[in-house]
Amino acid sequence: MKKNIKICPVDYSIDLLSKKWTLPIIYALVQKSPKRFKELEREIVGISPTILSTRLKELEHNYLVTRVVFPTIPPTVEYGLTKHANGLKSVINELENFGLYHQKIKK
């Protein structure tokens, strides 16, 4: 891709967040942050540990999630939203409201 091509910011955001399980992970961290890996795994129904680990690494790489390792045996790892990702809280809350409303009208 050429460096001087402008990318639509909406397309960029959708590309960043559209991988399967990305939004449920961010939603879980918006509800309470930080969380341990196992907490996320239990909360996000249907996600495998491998996919959760992969998505968390991608989110960390994209500056949306922080990963803190504590020097315990076995190591304790906590994941949280970055300051940069806090801007997603209002978006996630609006998606939640829309989902709740839409579920009600579909009944």
C-alpha positions in Angstrom: 0.0 0.0 0.0 1.2 3.5 -0.8 2.1 5.7 2.1 0.4 8.8 0.8 -3.1 7.2 0.3 -5.6 8.5 2.8 -7.7 5.8 4.4 -11.3 6.6 5.4 -11.3 6.8 9.2 -14.5 4.7 9.4 -13.0 2.0 7.3 -9.9 2.1 9.4 -11.8 1.7 12.6 -14.0 -1.1 11.2 -10.9 -2.9 10.0 -9.3 -2.6 13.4 -12.3 -3.9 15.3 -14.0 -6.3 12.9 -12.1 -9.5 13.6 -14.2 -12.1 15.4 -14.1 -11.8 19.2 -12.5 -8.4 19.2 -15.6 -6.5 20.3 -16.6 -9.0 22.9 -13.1 -8.8 24.5 -13.3 -5.0 24.5 -16.9 -5.1 25.8 -15.7 -7.3 28.7 -12.9 -4.9 29.5 -15.2 -1.9 29.4 -17.4 -3.6 32.0 -14.5 -4.1 34.4 -10.8 -3.6 33.9 -8.3 -5.0 34.5 -9.2 -8.7 34.2 -7.2 -11.9 34.2 -7.0 -14.2 31.2 -9.2 -16.9 32.8 -11.8 -14.2 33.8 -12.0 -13.2 30.1 -12.2 -16.8 29.0 -15.1 -17.6 31.3 -17.0 -14.4 30.5 -16.7 -14.6 26.7 -18.8 -17.7 25.9 -17.5 -19.8 23.1 -14.0 -18.3 22.7 -11.1 -20.7 22.8 -7.9 -20.0 24.9 -5.9 -19.9 21.6 -8.1 -17.3 19.9 -8.4 -15.2 23.1 -4.6 -15.2 23.4 -4.2 -14.2 19.7 -6.8 -11.4 19.9 -5.3 -10.0 23.1 -1.9 -9.9 21.4 -3.4 -8.1 18.4 -5.2 -5.6 20.7 -2.0 -5.0 22.6 -0.1 -4.5 19.3 -2.7 -2.0 18.3 -2.5 0.0 21.6 -6.0 -0.9 22.7 -5.1 -3.3 25.5 -2.4 -3.3 28.2 -0.8 -6.5 29.5 0.7 -6.5 33.0 2.7 -9.6 34.2 3.1 -9.9 38.0 6.1 -11.9 39.3 4.2 -14.7 40.9 4.4 -18.5 40.5 2.7 -19.2 38.2 2.8 -15.7 36.6 -0.3 -13.6 37.0 -1.3 -11.6 33.9 -3.9 -8.9 33.8 -5.4 -7.2 30.8 -6.9 -3.7 30.7 -7.9 -1.0 28.3 -5.3 1.6 27.4 -6.0 5.3 27.7 -6.3 5.3 23.9 -9.0 2.6 24.0 -11.1 4.5 26.6 -12.5 6.4 23.7 -14.3 3.2 22.7 -16.3 3.1 25.9 -19.0 5.4 24.6 -19.1 3.5 21.3 -19.4 0.1 23.1 -22.1 1.5 25.4 -24.1 2.8 22.4 -23.8 -0.6 20.7 -25.0 -2.3 24.0 -28.0 0.1 24.2 -28.8 -0.6 20.5 -28.6 -4.3 21.0 -30.8 -4.3 24.1 -33.4 -2.1 22.3 -33.3 -4.2 19.1 -33.8 -7.4 21.1 -36.9 -6.0 22.7 -38.5 -4.9 19.5 -37.8 -8.2 17.8 -39.8 -10.1 20.4 
